[in-house]
Amino acid sequence: MAELLRRRGLKVWLDELVMKLGDSLRRSIDHGLRKSKFAVVVLSPSLFSKEWPQKELDGLTSLEVDGRKVILPIWHKVSVSAVRDFSRAQTAL
């Protein structure tokens, strides 16, 4: 997806493409999130089961607190109830 967006002339930040050995994972991700106008978030079973994508989503959500819309969700192999359950579990933390 990142390569397709680049071919269409968009600047894409993807941790796998930008980070180098020795970079701080958290700082690099936070920097990428802050510099981005939008973030494509693939809501999927994989996102719901892994810690780092959830942390990235938390960072993006915090950017939306002031009313700025940055998250562009793509639903992949998930139902409305699965997303709702995931969202409720995150708010309970």
Order of alpha helices (4+ residues) and beta strands (2+ residues): alpha-alpha-alpha-beta-alpha-alpha-beta-alpha
